Amino acid sequence: MDNLFNKTDYNANKIQVLKGLEAVRKRPGMYIGSTGIRGLHHLVWEVVDNSIDEFLAGNGSQINVTIHENNEITVEDFGRGIPADIHAETGLPAVQVVLTTLHAGGKFDNNSYKVSGGLHGVGVSVVNALSEKLTITTHWQGNKYQQHFSRGVAVDKLKKIGKTDRTGTVIRFKPDADIFTVVEFKYENLAHRLQESAYLNKELTLTLADERGSEIKSDEFQYDGGIKAFVEYLNKDRTTINNEIVYFESQPDDYEIEIALQYNDGYNERIYSYANNINTIDGGYHLTGFKTALTRTINSFAKNNNQLPAKISSLSGKDVREGLTAVINVKLPDPQFEGQTKTKLGNSEIRSIVETEVYQYLSLYFDTNPEVAKGIIDKAVQAVRARKASKKARELTKRKSALSSNSLPGKLADCSSKKAENSELFIVEGDSAGGSAKQGRERKFQAILPLKGKILNVERARLDKILNNNEVASIITALGAGIGEDFDLKRLRYHKIIIMTDADVDGAHIATLILTLFYRYMPELIEHGHIYLAQPPLYKVSWRKQSQYLYSDQELFDYRRQNENSNFSLQRYKGLGEMNPEQLWQTTMDPANRVLQKVEIDDDFEADDIFTRLMGSNASLRKEFIFNNAELAKTIDV
């Protein structure tokens, strides 16, 4: 044992102490979640959330966001401005302390901010650390001050640049391309988030302007209806069960609770929860309290009014939430969020507060609106019957064990590797392409699952019908992780799932049907980056015994321009089945050469809206989408 200790050179000299904001630049994902598109936009939210905190403190009712031509961002508010006087402990201006020090801010004592979303105090300093350059202008106590930074370090001193009649803060920053994999902001992402914030704060106006391009694009968001208007927006393309949105707000002690809910004839529940304007996508105690109260209230009304059939003694939470769209908006002092990205609310006391308030209000509402309660109960009873019908089908899709292949679908050509992290599953359109893929694959780590035709559109079906579809059942069984509430990512047999369809309209439709299945019933697959789309070549050009594959019309255009004097031959691939196993391997399956498109969700609300429009039962929405986007179609196979 002594010899082991003597061999190591691990000592005090190996301990690194990161100064200032170096830790943020060293591990940015710990502070903003990722260095991809989500992390990039998270920088904006950190600044905007601080401005919203000023509004919640009663200062300023407008926030302006501008995207500049070089993908710099400006966030302007009309709050009190960040103080410019000297901070006693550091000897530096308070502005500089806030921008260069983690856990420095005015939100920790509940005096400056009674309600705050940016409680961790790291937001704007993290933005500063991860920006190539940042300029702050603060209008404070009649004077205008400005200071410049680069990658978290001050490049000059805070300067007083004049007198002013206004108050507020203007922050302009440019994300560091050395940190982020993408530095181009998406207008739609910013617009949807600002729109969301406007719904949550009915007296707040948020504007967005985009200076990129020949004309300035802009929007203004302000909604007098608040979260009631939010639910109306979320259900705008759905057939509702209760036409009137159920809405109430209350203020028990130092807490504010606002709830809006409405049922539609769909099968998915959509509950969006917020705490101090932060979207708690992983829920928390406020969401738990709401769910408990909803289930309790509906069961109580159903039993007291003999609304349940003889064979159904009670309704489960899942049953009463089928087709529910709800927004939960709470504001509380000293919120405890889990993680810097604040995705889950951990204040345990909020559970009983929300549960009590929701139960009291809904009990009274259902008593005075029994027809609404009856419609909800009838839908829940149908959900119970469908759940019982799906139980047998669900059991058939479960694998006997993580390593056994006894229950796998017969048409699956599995790989020899049992390590999920090294394994790939190609979901292939048609038996012909499936045969080529099976012959051309690398058997050690690539599995092939051919599909026969188009799978069921899960957007228009309950789970019992979905599980009885052979093609869907094959996908679920092959993946091994279950479906819906039984889904368990730890049981996933392949960490890379590649949808490989023909490069035509039918192929795109099949891919969309499969994506709808994943999005609605296995969203964790997309959230954790397991889903990809294969990109097969569109053309093969040959000249002088040399061949080259082209993957787009643009590549063909460039090839023709570069080889305009060549008498080359051109082959257009109409389907994967036209390629022999060797060609399919070389172009689409070989990790060294293939091109894969990773499926990611940048905007949850937009994604939900698109799937509803394109895959839902309302055909007029699809027609409207086609008419509005027809000019975007590059090629259409006839």
C-alpha positions as CSV (number, residue, x, y, z in Angstrom):
1,M,0.0,0.0,0.0
2,D,2.9,2.4,0.8
3,N,4.3,1.8,-2.6
4,L,1.0,2.8,-4.2
5,F,1.0,6.1,-2.3
6,N,4.6,6.8,-3.2
7,K,4.0,6.3,-6.9
8,T,1.4,9.1,-7.1
9,D,2.5,12.7,-7.7
10,Y,-0.9,14.1,-6.6
11,N,-0.2,16.9,-4.1
12,A,-1.2,20.5,-3.3
13,N,0.5,21.7,-6.5
14,K,-2.2,19.9,-8.5
15,I,-5.0,21.8,-6.9
16,Q,-6.3,24.5,-9.3
17,V,-7.9,27.7,-8.0
18,L,-9.9,29.4,-10.7
19,K,-10.1,33.1,-10.2
20,G,-13.0,35.5,-11.1
21,L,-15.2,34.0,-13.8
22,E,-12.6,31.5,-15.1
23,A,-14.8,28.6,-13.7
24,V,-17.6,29.7,-15.9
25,R,-15.5,29.6,-19.0
26,K,-14.0,26.3,-18.0
27,R,-17.4,24.6,-17.4
28,P,-20.0,26.7,-19.1
29,G,-22.5,23.9,-19.3
30,M,-22.8,23.9,-15.5
31,Y,-24.2,27.5,-15.6
32,I,-26.2,27.7,-18.8
33,G,-27.0,24.0,-19.6
34,S,-25.2,23.7,-22.9
35,T,-23.0,25.5,-25.4
36,G,-25.4,24.8,-28.2
37,I,-28.4,26.7,-29.4
38,R,-30.2,26.4,-26.0
39,G,-27.3,27.7,-24.1
40,L,-26.8,30.6,-26.5
41,H,-30.4,31.8,-26.0
42,H,-30.1,31.2,-22.3
43,L,-27.7,34.2,-22.1
44,V,-30.6,36.4,-23.3
45,W,-33.0,34.9,-20.7
46,E,-30.5,35.6,-17.9
47,V,-30.5,39.3,-18.7
48,V,-34.2,39.5,-19.5
49,D,-35.1,37.8,-16.3
50,N,-33.2,40.4,-14.3
51,S,-35.2,43.1,-16.1
52,I,-38.4,41.3,-15.3
53,D,-37.4,41.2,-11.7
54,E,-37.1,45.0,-11.8
55,F,-40.7,45.1,-13.2
56,L,-41.9,42.8,-10.4
57,A,-40.4,45.2,-7.9
58,G,-42.5,47.9,-9.4
59,N,-40.0,49.6,-11.6
60,G,-40.4,50.0,-15.4
61,S,-43.2,48.3,-17.5
62,Q,-41.3,47.8,-20.8
63,I,-38.3,45.7,-21.9
64,N,-36.8,46.0,-25.3
65,V,-34.7,43.3,-27.0
66,T,-32.7,43.9,-30.2
67,I,-30.7,41.6,-32.4
68,H,-28.0,43.5,-34.2
69,E,-26.5,42.6,-37.6
70,N,-23.4,41.0,-36.1
71,N,-25.6,38.8,-33.8
72,E,-25.0,41.0,-30.8
73,I,-27.9,41.4,-28.4
74,T,-29.2,44.5,-26.6
75,V,-31.5,44.2,-23.6
76,E,-32.9,47.5,-22.4
77,D,-35.1,48.1,-19.3
78,F,-36.5,51.1,-17.5
79,G,-36.0,49.9,-13.9
80,R,-33.9,51.5,-11.3
81,G,-30.5,50.9,-13.0
82,I,-27.6,49.0,-11.4
83,P,-26.0,51.2,-8.7
84,A,-22.8,52.9,-9.8
85,D,-21.5,53.9,-6.3
86,I,-18.5,52.1,-4.7
87,H,-19.1,48.7,-3.1
88,A,-17.6,48.9,0.4
89,E,-16.1,45.3,0.6
90,T,-14.4,45.3,-2.9
91,G,-13.7,49.0,-3.4
92,L,-15.1,48.7,-6.9
93,P,-18.3,50.2,-8.5
94,A,-21.3,48.1,-7.8
95,V,-21.9,47.7,-11.5
96,Q,-18.5,46.1,-12.0
97,V,-19.0,43.8,-8.9
98,V,-22.3,42.5,-10.3
99,L,-20.8,41.8,-13.7
100,T,-17.6,40.1,-12.6
101,T,-18.5,38.2,-9.4
102,L,-20.6,35.1,-9.0
103,H,-23.3,35.3,-6.4
104,A,-23.3,39.1,-6.3
105,G,-26.6,40.9,-6.5
106,G,-29.4,42.6,-4.7
107,K,-31.7,39.7,-4.5
108,F,-30.6,37.8,-1.4
109,D,-32.2,39.8,1.5
110,N,-35.8,40.2,0.1
111,N,-35.5,44.0,0.7
112,S,-34.6,45.2,-2.8
113,Y,-36.6,42.4,-4.5
114,K,-39.6,40.8,-2.7
115,V,-40.1,38.4,-5.7
116,S,-37.2,37.4,-7.9
117,G,-36.4,34.7,-10.5
118,G,-32.7,35.5,-10.7
119,L,-32.1,34.6,-7.0
120,H,-28.8,32.8,-7.6
121,G,-27.1,36.1,-8.5
122,V,-24.9,34.5,-11.2
123,G,-26.9,35.5,-14.3
124,V,-25.4,38.6,-15.7
125,S,-21.9,37.7,-14.6
126,V,-22.2,34.4,-16.5
127,V,-23.3,36.3,-19.6
128,N,-20.3,38.6,-19.2
129,A,-17.9,35.6,-18.8
130,L,-19.2,33.9,-21.9
131,S,-19.3,37.0,-24.1
132,E,-16.5,38.2,-26.5
133,K,-17.5,41.7,-25.5
134,L,-20.2,43.3,-23.3
135,T,-21.1,46.9,-22.7
136,I,-23.3,48.0,-19.8
137,T,-25.0,51.4,-19.6
138,T,-26.7,52.2,-16.4
139,H,-29.0,55.2,-15.8
140,W,-28.9,55.7,-12.0
141,Q,-29.8,58.6,-9.8
142,G,-29.8,61.2,-12.6
143,N,-26.5,60.1,-14.2
144,K,-25.5,57.9,-17.1
145,Y,-22.6,55.5,-16.6
146,Q,-20.9,53.0,-19.0
147,Q,-18.3,50.3,-18.8
148,H,-16.9,47.7,-21.3
149,F,-15.8,44.1,-20.7
150,S,-14.3,41.2,-22.6
151,R,-14.7,37.6,-21.6
152,G,-15.6,38.6,-18.1
153,V,-12.8,41.1,-17.6
154,A,-13.2,44.8,-17.4
155,V,-11.3,46.6,-20.2
156,D,-11.8,50.1,-18.8
157,K,-13.1,51.8,-15.7
158,L,-16.7,52.8,-15.2
159,K,-17.2,56.2,-16.6
160,K,-19.9,58.9,-16.1
161,I,-20.9,60.0,-19.6
162,G,-23.6,62.5,-18.8
163,K,-26.8,63.5,-17.1
164,T,-30.1,61.7,-17.7
165,D,-33.8,62.0,-16.9
166,R,-34.4,58.3,-17.2
167,T,-33.6,55.2,-15.2
168,G,-32.8,51.7,-16.2
169,T,-30.1,49.4,-17.6
170,V,-28.9,48.7,-21.2
171,I,-26.7,45.6,-21.7
172,R,-25.3,44.8,-25.1
173,F,-23.2,41.6,-25.6
174,K,-21.7,39.4,-28.2
175,P,-21.5,35.7,-27.4
176,D,-18.0,34.2,-27.5
177,A,-17.5,32.0,-30.6
178,D,-14.8,30.2,-28.8
179,I,-17.4,28.9,-26.3
180,F,-20.5,28.4,-28.4
181,T,-20.9,25.9,-31.2
182,V,-23.4,28.3,-32.8
183,V,-23.6,32.1,-32.4
184,E,-26.6,33.0,-34.6
185,F,-29.7,33.9,-32.6
186,K,-33.1,32.6,-33.9
187,Y,-35.8,35.2,-34.0
188,E,-38.6,32.7,-33.4
189,N,-37.0,31.4,-30.3
190,L,-36.6,34.8,-28.8
191,A,-40.1,35.9,-29.9
192,H,-41.8,32.8,-28.3
193,R,-40.0,33.3,-25.0
194,L,-40.8,37.0,-24.8
195,Q,-44.4,36.2,-25.7
196,E,-44.5,33.7,-22.9
197,S,-43.2,36.3,-20.4
198,A,-45.8,38.8,-21.6
199,Y,-48.5,36.2,-20.9
200,L,-47.2,35.7,-17.4
201,N,-47.0,39.5,-16.6
202,K,-50.2,41.1,-18.0
203,E,-49.0,44.7,-17.3
204,L,-45.6,44.2,-18.9
205,T,-44.7,45.1,-22.5
206,L,-41.9,43.3,-24.3
207,T,-40.6,44.2,-27.7
208,L,-38.2,42.4,-30.1
209,A,-36.5,43.9,-33.1
210,D,-34.2,42.2,-35.6
211,E,-31.8,44.4,-37.5
212,R,-30.4,41.6,-39.6
213,G,-31.4,41.6,-43.2
214,S,-32.6,44.4,-45.5
215,E,-35.7,45.3,-43.4
216,I,-36.1,45.4,-39.6
217,K,-38.4,42.8,-38.3
218,S,-40.2,43.5,-35.0
219,D,-42.9,42.4,-32.6
220,E,-44.5,43.7,-29.5
221,F,-46.0,41.5,-26.8
222,Q,-48.6,42.6,-24.2
223,Y,-51.6,40.6,-23.0
224,D,-54.3,42.0,-20.7
225,G,-55.7,38.5,-20.3
226,G,-52.5,37.1,-18.8
227,I,-52.3,33.4,-18.5
228,K,-55.9,33.1,-19.5
229,A,-54.9,34.4,-22.9
230,F,-52.0,32.0,-22.7
231,V,-54.2,28.9,-22.5
232,E,-56.4,30.3,-25.2
233,Y,-53.3,30.6,-27.4
234,L,-52.2,27.0,-26.6
235,N,-55.6,25.6,-27.5
236,K,-56.3,27.8,-30.5
237,D,-56.0,24.9,-32.9
238,R,-57.8,22.3,-30.8
239,T,-61.5,21.5,-30.2
240,T,-62.2,22.4,-26.5
241,I,-64.5,20.6,-24.1
242,N,-65.1,23.5,-21.7
243,N,-65.3,26.6,-23.9
244,E,-64.8,28.9,-20.9
245,I,-61.3,28.8,-19.5
246,V,-61.3,28.0,-15.8
247,Y,-59.2,30.8,-14.1
248,F,-58.5,32.1,-10.7
249,E,-55.9,33.9,-8.7
250,S,-55.3,34.2,-5.0
251,Q,-52.7,35.7,-2.6
252,P,-52.3,33.7,0.6
253,D,-49.8,35.4,2.8
254,D,-46.7,36.4,0.8
255,Y,-47.5,34.1,-2.1
256,E,-49.3,34.7,-5.3
257,I,-51.0,31.9,-7.2
258,E,-52.6,32.1,-10.6
259,I,-54.1,29.1,-12.4
260,A,-55.8,28.8,-15.9
261,L,-57.0,25.5,-17.4
262,Q,-59.0,24.2,-20.2
263,Y,-59.7,20.7,-21.7
264,N,-59.6,19.7,-25.3
265,D,-60.6,16.5,-27.1
266,G,-56.9,15.4,-27.6
267,Y,-55.1,12.8,-25.6
268,N,-52.0,14.6,-24.3
269,E,-51.7,16.7,-21.2
270,R,-49.9,20.0,-21.4
271,I,-49.2,21.6,-18.1
272,Y,-46.8,24.6,-18.0
273,S,-45.6,25.6,-14.5
274,Y,-43.8,28.8,-13.6
275,A,-42.2,30.2,-10.4
276,N,-41.3,33.9,-10.4
277,N,-41.5,33.9,-14.2
278,I,-39.1,31.0,-14.5
279,N,-40.4,28.1,-16.6
280,T,-39.9,25.1,-14.3
281,I,-39.9,22.5,-17.0
282,D,-39.1,19.7,-14.5
283,G,-42.0,20.8,-12.3
284,G,-41.7,20.9,-8.6
285,Y,-43.9,21.2,-5.5
286,H,-46.2,23.8,-7.0
287,L,-47.0,21.3,-9.9
288,T,-47.4,18.4,-7.4
289,G,-49.9,20.4,-5.4
290,F,-51.9,21.3,-8.5
291,K,-52.1,17.7,-9.8
292,T,-53.1,16.4,-6.4
293,A,-55.9,19.0,-6.0
294,L,-57.2,18.4,-9.5
295,T,-57.5,14.7,-9.1
296,R,-59.0,15.0,-5.6
297,T,-61.6,17.6,-6.7
298,I,-62.8,15.7,-9.8
299,N,-63.0,12.4,-7.9
300,S,-65.0,14.1,-5.1
301,F,-67.5,15.7,-7.5
302,A,-67.8,12.4,-9.5
303,K,-68.6,10.3,-6.4
304,N,-70.9,12.9,-4.8
305,N,-72.9,13.2,-8.0
306,N,-72.8,9.5,-9.0
307,Q,-70.9,10.2,-12.2
308,L,-68.7,7.1,-12.2
309,P,-69.8,3.8,-13.9
310,A,-70.2,0.8,-11.7
311,K,-66.9,-0.8,-12.6
312,I,-64.8,2.3,-12.0
313,S,-64.3,3.2,-8.3
314,S,-62.1,6.2,-8.9
315,L,-60.1,8.2,-11.5
316,S,-56.4,8.3,-11.6
317,G,-54.4,11.5,-12.0
318,K,-53.4,10.4,-15.5
319,D,-57.0,9.9,-16.4
320,V,-58.2,13.3,-15.2
321,R,-55.4,15.1,-17.0
322,E,-56.0,13.6,-20.5
323,G,-56.6,16.5,-22.9
324,L,-55.7,19.1,-20.2
325,T,-54.0,22.4,-21.0
326,A,-53.0,24.3,-17.9
327,V,-50.7,27.1,-16.8
328,I,-49.6,27.4,-13.2
329,N,-48.0,30.7,-12.3
330,V,-46.8,31.2,-8.7
331,K,-44.7,34.0,-7.2
332,L,-43.0,33.4,-3.8
333,P,-40.3,34.9,-1.7
334,D,-37.0,33.1,-1.5
335,P,-37.6,30.4,-4.2
336,Q,-35.4,27.4,-4.0
337,F,-34.6,26.1,-7.6
338,E,-32.7,22.9,-8.3
339,G,-29.6,23.7,-10.4
340,Q,-28.5,27.0,-11.9
341,T,-30.8,26.6,-14.9
342,K,-33.7,26.5,-12.5
343,T,-35.8,23.8,-14.0
344,K,-37.5,22.5,-10.8
345,L,-39.0,24.3,-7.8
346,G,-37.9,22.8,-4.4
347,N,-39.9,24.9,-1.9
348,S,-41.9,22.1,-0.1
349,E,-44.3,24.6,1.6
350,I,-45.8,25.7,-1.8
351,R,-47.3,22.2,-2.3
352,S,-49.9,22.5,0.4
353,I,-50.6,26.1,-0.3
354,V,-51.3,25.4,-4.0
355,E,-53.3,22.2,-3.2
356,T,-55.5,24.0,-0.7
357,E,-56.2,27.0,-3.0
358,V,-56.9,24.9,-6.1
359,Y,-59.1,22.4,-4.2
360,Q,-61.2,25.2,-2.7
361,Y,-61.7,27.1,-5.9
362,L,-62.4,24.0,-8.2
363,S,-64.8,22.5,-5.7
364,L,-66.9,25.7,-5.8
365,Y,-66.5,26.1,-9.6
366,F,-67.7,22.5,-10.3
367,D,-70.6,22.9,-8.0
368,T,-71.7,26.0,-9.8
369,N,-70.8,24.7,-13.3
370,P,-71.7,21.0,-13.2
371,E,-71.9,20.6,-17.0
372,V,-68.2,21.5,-17.2
373,A,-67.3,18.9,-14.5
374,K,-69.5,16.2,-16.2
375,G,-67.7,16.8,-19.6
376,I,-64.3,16.4,-17.9
377,I,-65.4,13.3,-16.0
378,D,-66.8,11.7,-19.2
379,K,-63.5,12.2,-20.9
380,A,-61.6,10.8,-17.9
381,V,-63.9,7.7,-17.9
382,Q,-63.1,7.1,-21.6
383,A,-59.4,7.4,-20.7
384,V,-59.8,4.7,-17.9
385,R,-61.4,2.3,-20.4
386,A,-58.7,3.0,-23.0
387,R,-56.0,2.5,-20.3
388,K,-57.4,-0.9,-19.4
389,A,-57.7,-1.9,-23.0
390,S,-54.0,-1.0,-23.6
391,K,-52.7,-2.9,-20.6
392,K,-52.4,-6.2,-22.5
393,A,-50.8,-4.5,-25.5
394,R,-48.4,-2.6,-23.3
395,E,-47.2,-5.8,-21.7
396,L,-46.4,-7.2,-25.1
397,T,-44.1,-4.3,-25.8
398,K,-42.0,-4.7,-22.6
399,R,-38.8,-6.7,-23.0
400,K,-38.3,-9.6,-20.7
401,S,-34.8,-8.3,-19.7
402,A,-32.4,-5.7,-20.9
403,L,-30.1,-8.4,-22.4
404,S,-32.5,-11.0,-23.7
405,S,-33.5,-11.0,-27.3
406,N,-36.4,-13.5,-26.9
407,S,-39.1,-10.8,-27.1
408,L,-37.6,-8.7,-29.9
409,P,-39.5,-8.3,-33.2
410,G,-38.7,-11.0,-35.7
411,K,-37.8,-8.5,-38.5
412,L,-35.2,-6.8,-36.4
413,A,-31.6,-7.6,-37.4
414,D,-30.0,-6.9,-34.0
415,C,-26.3,-6.0,-33.5
416,S,-23.9,-8.2,-31.6
417,S,-22.9,-5.5,-29.1
418,K,-24.9,-5.4,-25.9
419,K,-23.6,-2.0,-24.9
420,A,-26.3,0.5,-25.6
421,E,-23.8,3.4,-25.7
422,N,-22.0,1.7,-28.7
423,S,-25.1,0.6,-30.5
424,E,-27.2,2.1,-33.4
425,L,-30.6,1.3,-34.6
426,F,-31.6,2.2,-38.2
427,I,-35.4,2.4,-38.6
428,V,-35.6,1.8,-42.4
429,E,-38.5,2.4,-44.8
430,G,-39.5,-0.7,-46.7
431,D,-38.2,-4.3,-47.0
432,S,-36.0,-3.5,-50.1
433,A,-34.0,-0.8,-48.4
434,G,-34.1,-2.9,-45.2
435,G,-32.5,-5.8,-47.1
436,S,-29.7,-3.6,-48.4
437,A,-29.1,-2.1,-45.0
438,K,-28.9,-5.5,-43.3
439,Q,-26.3,-6.6,-45.9
440,G,-24.3,-3.4,-45.9
441,R,-24.2,-2.7,-42.2
442,E,-21.5,-3.2,-39.6
443,R,-23.1,-6.1,-37.6
444,K,-21.1,-5.4,-34.5
445,F,-22.9,-2.1,-33.6
446,Q,-25.6,-1.5,-36.2
447,A,-29.1,-2.9,-35.9
448,I,-31.7,-2.7,-38.7
449,L,-35.5,-2.5,-38.2
450,P,-37.4,-2.4,-41.5
451,L,-40.9,-0.9,-41.4
452,K,-43.7,-1.9,-43.8
453,G,-45.4,1.2,-45.0
454,K,-46.5,4.1,-42.9
455,I,-47.0,3.7,-39.2
456,L,-50.1,4.9,-37.3
457,N,-50.5,8.6,-36.8
458,V,-50.3,8.7,-33.0
459,E,-51.5,12.3,-32.9
460,R,-55.0,11.1,-33.6
461,A,-55.2,7.9,-31.5
462,R,-55.2,6.8,-27.8
463,L,-52.5,4.6,-26.4
464,D,-54.6,1.4,-26.7
465,K,-54.9,1.8,-30.5
466,I,-51.3,2.9,-30.8
467,L,-50.0,-0.3,-29.0
468,N,-52.1,-2.5,-31.2
469,N,-50.3,-1.2,-34.4
470,N,-47.7,-3.8,-35.4
471,E,-45.2,-1.3,-36.8
472,V,-45.4,0.9,-33.7
473,A,-45.2,-2.1,-31.4
474,S,-42.0,-3.3,-33.3
475,I,-40.3,0.1,-32.7
476,I,-41.3,0.2,-29.0
477,T,-40.1,-3.4,-28.4
478,A,-36.9,-2.9,-30.3
479,L,-36.0,0.1,-28.3
480,G,-36.8,-1.7,-25.0
481,A,-37.5,1.4,-23.0
482,G,-41.3,1.3,-22.9
483,I,-43.7,4.1,-23.8
484,G,-45.6,6.9,-22.2
485,E,-45.5,6.9,-18.4
486,D,-43.7,3.5,-18.4
487,F,-40.8,4.9,-20.5
488,D,-37.4,4.4,-18.8
489,L,-34.4,5.9,-20.6
490,K,-32.0,3.6,-18.7
491,R,-33.5,0.5,-20.5
492,L,-32.8,2.0,-24.0
493,R,-31.0,-0.6,-26.1
494,Y,-29.5,1.8,-28.6
495,H,-28.1,5.3,-27.9
496,K,-28.3,6.4,-31.5
497,I,-31.6,5.9,-33.3
498,I,-31.4,6.8,-37.0
499,I,-34.5,7.2,-39.1
500,M,-33.6,6.3,-42.7
501,T,-36.3,7.0,-45.3
502,D,-36.4,7.8,-49.0
503,A,-35.6,11.3,-50.0
504,D,-39.1,12.0,-51.4
505,V,-42.5,13.2,-50.1
506,D,-43.5,9.7,-48.9
507,G,-40.2,9.3,-47.1
508,A,-40.6,12.6,-45.4
509,H,-44.1,11.7,-44.3
510,I,-42.9,8.4,-42.8
511,A,-40.1,10.1,-40.9
512,T,-42.6,12.7,-39.6
513,L,-45.0,9.9,-38.4
514,I,-42.1,8.3,-36.5
515,L,-41.0,11.6,-35.0
516,T,-44.5,12.2,-33.9
517,L,-44.4,8.9,-32.0
518,F,-41.1,9.9,-30.3
519,Y,-42.2,13.5,-29.5
520,R,-45.6,12.5,-28.0
521,Y,-44.8,9.3,-26.2
522,M,-41.0,9.1,-25.8
523,P,-39.9,12.8,-25.6
524,E,-36.8,11.9,-23.5
525,L,-35.3,10.3,-26.7
526,I,-35.2,13.8,-28.3
527,E,-34.4,15.7,-25.2
528,H,-31.3,13.6,-24.6
529,G,-30.1,13.7,-28.2
530,H,-30.7,10.1,-29.3
531,I,-32.7,10.7,-32.5
532,Y,-31.2,11.4,-35.9
533,L,-32.3,11.6,-39.5
534,A,-30.1,9.9,-42.1
535,Q,-29.2,12.0,-45.2
536,P,-29.0,9.7,-48.2
537,P,-27.6,11.1,-51.4
538,L,-29.9,12.5,-54.1
539,Y,-27.6,12.0,-57.0
540,K,-24.7,10.0,-58.3
541,V,-22.5,11.6,-60.9
542,S,-20.0,9.6,-63.0
543,W,-17.2,10.7,-65.3
544,R,-14.1,8.9,-66.6
545,K,-14.7,5.9,-64.3
546,Q,-14.9,8.1,-61.2
547,S,-18.1,8.5,-59.2
548,Q,-19.3,11.1,-56.7
549,Y,-22.4,11.3,-54.5
550,L,-24.3,14.6,-54.1
551,Y,-26.7,15.2,-51.2
552,S,-28.6,18.2,-52.4
553,D,-29.7,20.2,-55.4
554,Q,-27.2,22.9,-54.4
555,E,-24.4,20.4,-54.6
556,L,-25.6,19.3,-58.1
557,F,-25.7,23.0,-59.2
558,D,-22.2,23.6,-57.9
559,Y,-20.9,20.4,-59.6
560,R,-22.4,21.4,-62.9
561,R,-20.9,24.8,-62.7
562,Q,-17.5,23.4,-61.9
563,N,-17.7,20.7,-64.6
564,E,-19.7,22.5,-67.3
565,N,-17.4,21.1,-70.0
566,S,-17.6,17.5,-68.8
567,N,-19.9,14.9,-70.3
568,F,-20.8,13.3,-67.0
569,S,-23.7,10.9,-66.4
570,L,-26.3,11.6,-63.7
571,Q,-28.3,9.2,-61.7
572,R,-31.2,10.4,-59.4
573,Y,-31.9,8.1,-56.5
574,K,-35.7,7.9,-56.0
575,G,-35.4,5.5,-53.1
576,L,-33.0,3.8,-50.8
577,G,-33.8,0.5,-52.4
578,E,-32.1,1.6,-55.6
579,M,-28.7,1.5,-53.9
580,N,-26.9,-1.8,-53.4
581,P,-25.6,-2.7,-49.9
582,E,-22.1,-1.3,-50.6
583,Q,-23.5,2.0,-51.9
584,L,-25.8,2.3,-48.9
585,W,-23.0,1.7,-46.5
586,Q,-20.6,4.2,-48.2
587,T,-23.1,7.0,-48.5
588,T,-25.5,6.7,-45.6
589,M,-24.4,4.3,-42.9
590,D,-20.6,4.5,-42.6
591,P,-19.8,6.7,-39.6
592,A,-16.7,7.9,-41.4
593,N,-18.6,9.3,-44.4
594,R,-22.3,9.6,-43.6
595,V,-24.2,12.8,-42.8
596,L,-26.7,12.7,-39.9
597,Q,-29.1,15.4,-38.9
598,K,-29.7,15.5,-35.1
599,V,-33.3,16.1,-34.1
600,E,-33.5,18.8,-31.5
601,I,-36.3,21.0,-30.1
602,D,-35.4,24.6,-29.9
603,D,-38.8,25.9,-28.9
604,D,-41.3,23.6,-27.1
605,F,-44.4,25.7,-27.9
606,E,-43.6,25.9,-31.6
607,A,-42.9,22.2,-31.8
608,D,-46.2,21.4,-30.1
609,D,-48.0,23.7,-32.5
610,I,-46.4,22.3,-35.6
611,F,-47.2,18.7,-34.6
612,T,-50.8,19.7,-33.9
613,R,-51.2,21.5,-37.2
614,L,-49.5,18.9,-39.4
615,M,-50.6,15.7,-37.7
616,G,-53.9,16.5,-36.0
617,S,-57.4,15.8,-37.1
618,N,-58.1,19.3,-38.4
619,A,-57.3,19.2,-42.2
620,S,-57.8,22.9,-42.6
621,L,-54.8,23.6,-40.5
622,R,-52.6,21.5,-42.8
623,K,-53.9,23.3,-45.8
624,E,-53.3,26.7,-44.2
625,F,-49.7,25.6,-43.4
626,I,-49.1,24.4,-46.9
627,F,-50.4,27.6,-48.4
628,N,-48.3,29.8,-46.1
629,N,-45.1,27.8,-46.6
630,A,-45.4,26.7,-50.2
631,E,-42.7,29.0,-51.4
632,L,-40.2,27.3,-49.1
633,A,-40.5,24.0,-51.0
634,K,-37.3,23.5,-53.0
635,T,-38.1,20.3,-54.8
636,I,-41.4,18.3,-55.1
637,D,-41.4,14.8,-56.5
638,V,-44.2,14.2,-59.0
